[in-house]
Amino acid sequence: INHIVHNGGLYKRPFNEAFEETPMLVAVLTYVGYGVLTLFGYLRDFMRQWKIEKCQNATEREEQKDFVPLYQDFENFYNRNLYMRIRDSWNRPICSVPGAKVDMMERVSHDYNWTFTYTGRVIKGIINMGSYNYLGFAQKTGACQEAAAKVLSQYGAGVCSTRQEMGNLDKHEELEKLVARFLGVESAMAYGMGFATNSMNIPALVGKGCLILSDELNHASLVLGARLSGATIRIFKHNNMQSLEKLLKDAIVHGQPRTRRPWKKILILVEGIYSMEGSIVRLPEVIALKKKYKSYLYLDEAHSIGALGPSGRGVVEYFGLNPEDVDVMMGTFTKSFGAAGGYIGGKKELIDYLRTYSHSAAYATSMSPPVVEQIITSVKCIMGEDGTTIGRARVQQLAENTRYFRRRLKEMGFIIYGNEDSPVVPLMLYMPAKIGAFGREMLKRNIGVVVVGFPATPIIESRARFCLSAAHTKEMLDTALKEINEVGDLLQLKYSRRRLVPLLDRPFDETTYEETED
Amino acid sequence: MNVGVAHSEVNPNTRVMNSRGMWLTYALGVGMLHIVLLSIPFFSVPVAWTLTNIIHNLGMYVFLHAVKGTPFETPDQGKARLLTHWEQLDYGVQFTSSRKFFTISPIILYFLTSFYTKYDPTHFILNTASLLTVLIPKLPQLHGVRIFGINKY
């Protein structure tokens, strides 16, 4: 499916997203793969039960065998038999700052990944394609680090209180004013943890009798916050505006399920960039729908703040829209700013309300001062207020890296999901064995990647996810692309049916040769 | 390993049978089983067909109606732990296309088997009994029903 939208006046630039369909042969082979793994899993479980093979998992004591099982045997099936086999691709211990290159501790396993031992060697200089380091602020030298070190010696590391008690530092006030100015909203509030920002603040905004329309592929924090709030949740198909409009119409016409009363609030939950798909939300259409049906919009810019837009202000600037149209702008400082925490921005009344009623404000410890200073310095750098053009250069470098990387991968013939401009690049692997193989082969070639499989993704859509960074130089990207090319040939990952002619922006069709003919 | 970190699907097991290529894989799997059985020189054609039917129904019964719960932890706090895979399909909504497909395919296999065994009485009894074990649990009235408490927990 290839969407190139030039939708009247709503989109000021082409919105180019592609989610190529799984080739049928690949899908069949993937199921066969999972089937074989399941059968072998049953066989191994049988052998473990009858003590032919040693059981490495936790089991109940002999006396408790007749009780209700404490360790749910079948729920652990996938973990024991599939995840354990390829477990060395995850939880890899790193021992340096996760910038463009990272050091990793080498570990080996002598019993097929049940236990790991460290060899003591540190693999240095692994190209890091997995960190959410979009603007390259994960550094241990530079202006951010110096400012943070100074604040550390001045304020200490801990705050030891919540925002509403003794934990409201002047640094927090400075940060919030700065973030509000950066986003173009009236006021903002910052929290210590990005996940907690979503899960603790959505219950403060909506409650029983409200309706939440959430995208199919929303992050676990949004889903958790929506469930905790007690509102009714309806899910619309991913980025599908017809589905959203239908749900909105039905909600307004039919009201609440049995009583038919009107909904107290309708809140649309979307994300800026979806990290598993690499797709960007169709924000102009969502805002048009929101205004037409008079509902509220909660935009989670976890991955898109700093990464999109000509000056890094996120997906709202990318589409050239007014930040005041989005009612609640949420984001995290974890990804582009190299720190930790999240923020919510919006109208002053909304943020004042959240300062009183948010669970994080009342119960969670506030942000640590050096982290706050890191964010302040990095935001000023992006805005250009520190007197240099480093921020601007980084945003542009990220955009160039994104375009270049995606173009080269598509030319090589891999199936890449997502929008042309998103720095998150999922490369489809499909088969369960290739997940483990890809992770290991890339590590052998000194490139660190993140791979994901079922059940975190749909069963046939396991993928490797590359996160590009402004800190990646073109040489690093070229090295990475060369290795990906090699591994792709080795593992036969080049499934794409569409071959892009290198100089063209569109796939082959009958008119292609007309332009290059003499 | 976290279920559902990339989507709000509470129980991915409900969607597995709807995914692209699953029906084709299933049909090819049954075909492969049949070819393997036909290749064994001791079995005559009727015996091979009856064996295909019985093994297919046995497999379907075990995987769809006997095994309960999910092979991974789901964030729904154990709602699906006592449900078989058939009951979990599409969150319990009846008469979806996957359910129709998996109800019709043993019936088609039964027709073919009856034809190739030339309606012989012994084969007929075996095939019909095996078909009934696989059709009766699929009835909507038997959703969540455990006869005599078998397979309840």
Interface residues (C-beta under 8 A of the other chain):
Chain A: E21 T22 M24 A27 V28 T30 Y31 V32 G35 T38 V68 Q72 F74 E75 F77 Y78 N79 Y83 W90 S214 D215 E216 L217 N218 H219 A220 V223 I235 S275 M276 V452 F454 P455 A456 T457 P458 I459 I460
Chain B: M1 N2 V3 G4 V5 A6 H7 S8 E9 P12 R15 V16 S19 R20 G21 M22 L24 T25 L28 G29 V67 K68 G69 T70 P71 F72 E73 P75 R81 Y153
